[in-house]
Each structure stands twice: as C-alpha cells, then as structure tokens.
Amino acid sequence: MEIARMMKLTLLIVLAVGVFADRSHAEATALVNAVVIDGSGDAPIAGGTVLIENGLITSVGAGPDIAVPPQARVIDLAGKTVMPGLADMHVHFVGGWDGVSVDMLGYQSYLNALLYAGVTTIFDLANVEPYILQIRSEVEKGTIAGPRIYSVGALIDSVDPVWPPISIPMASVSQAVPIVERQAKLGVDAIKAYQGLSIPQLSALVQAASEKGLMVIVDQWTRNGSYDVVATGVGAIAHLPGRAIEPATLELIVEKQVCFITTLAVKETFARERPGNLSFLDDLLVRDTSLPAFDQAFRDYYHRELTTEEQAFVERYKLSLQQSKANAALLHEAGVMLVAGTDAPYPGVLLGE
C-alpha cells in the first residue's frame, strides 16, 4: 500500500477527545460546540458539529450548517477539540523505553498509551515478525484494543545484521525475489531495507517488491538521501538525512516522488535535547501510561556522566539534528511528502507522548 494512501486513510475523522460513536446508543450522535479540526488543512471550525450516523461520520461543519436529526444523541463538547486521530508512521512496537530493552509482555499498556494520546494509526518499521503480525491481526479482529497497525514485519539486512532478532539476512541479489515473496505471503504492508545492503541488493529488492505491489522503505544511516539510494526507486526513506542534500539529488527525489519520514524526535534524544527540562515526566500522559520504574530509570539515564565516546556521539547528533531540520524545510519547499514519525521507543521518545 502506498504511503500516500496510508496517510489519506489516517485523515478519516477519529475522535481524539475520547468520545466515540456507539451503536448501542442512538442511531445518530451529534458532537456539538467543539473546535473541529477536520484534517484537510483548513482553519479549525469554532462551534463545530460532527454528525455520526450508524457508526459513520456523515457531516462535519459549523453548527448552523449541519442538520441534526431530532432523535440524535447530542453531546456538548464546549471547550474541547474534535480532530483526526494522530498517526506515528515510524515506531518499533516492542515496548521498553531506551531503544535496547524490550517489554513485549506489556503490549496492552503500550497500545493503551497510544490511544490515550489520540494516536490511532502506527506504522511499525521492524519488529520480531510473528509478534507484530499477531498484534496487528488481533487489533484488526477487535480481540484487543489498539490503533490501526501497518507493519513491514522484519528488516531486510546483510548477512551480519545490526539487529539480529528482527532481521532477515540477505547475502546476494538472487535472494530478493524469495525474500519478498515470503514477506508478501505474510501480509506485510511494505518492505524495510536496512543499512548493510549494497545498492545492487537494494535495487533488486525494489524490483521484486514492485512486482508484489509493495513499497520499499530504506534506512541506510548516513547514506539516507544520497543520490544512489534514491536512484534505486525506493518509495520512502525512514529518516531525514543528517547531511546536506545536493541539488541533483533533490531533483531526483522530486522526480521519483520519494517520501521522507521525519523522526526528528529521536534525533533530539540522541542530541540530549530533553535533559535540561524533565518536566514532561510529570505530564499526566506519561504518568498514567508509564511503568512505575520508568521515572527513576529515565532520570538516572540522563543524570549519569557520559564517557568521551558518548559525548562525541552527542555532539555529532547535535549537528545532524540541525541539518535534518534544514533538510525538512528544503524538502517541504520542494513539494516532497514529509511523513510524521518518531522512531519510538527511545529515551525521551515514548510511544504516544
């Protein structure tokens, strides 16, 4: 499924104020006197009305313009906002909080955290494959509560993968077709190619995936946004580049309609932008959805003394963050689609928050 289509799907109105249509009540429900953000890019509607009939939104607009059926259940939302559900299009739904540890047993608490924050769609960009595909299936069936999940399943990486538990190793170009066929049979929504793959391997994956109607999303680390990566025909790049984009590369990006997933939040974490003000830890969203040990573990993480190597890493990411912000502006001005994603969970990048 194309990312553009996914993003259109996320613009279906979902009520982020926590009031949902319930067919066990009246056949029609009218949410009135709310500030309505409809997701179209137009200005918010003050005193707006959202009409829901038989479980579907049928009308959205200013109060006087919407005919509310006499039998409708009316909910006054004065002082509240109705808006589309939010979408985080780059997560790794394995729990934990520091980018290393996992907590797959706590899946429901993390699904709840996303819904609590109004995140109703996530795109998992690599995971323990059977785990994430089962979670996706159970949410779709309504067995468990959670946001709509899209997933690439596992990473496709080299024979020496960076993340072995969530990777499928690819040794040669000849493996592209069987790997993609296997992933397609599992029902993944896209293919995720990782940093260890060569340009010929990446090109072969793109070709094999296109024959199955699948997009390839790539993370090639420092080579994200490079001319040769873009030229392979990938549909999206998983992070904004941390180095300047050359004019010829920008032209090719526009020509091939490559999307970029922003993930500025995770770069802020790597640049240690958050320890100066940890007040966000007292936010109810964090308090209500975090495990009890999280607060102290997070404070310990940020207050410990860094090694020389760690400090050098931070300094590199401070530069990378600033360049990524500049690239975001450059790409936006060129008409390139920027897709919002966080790369959660990492320290300071929590699912939902």
Disulfide bonds with the S-S distance in Angstrom:
none
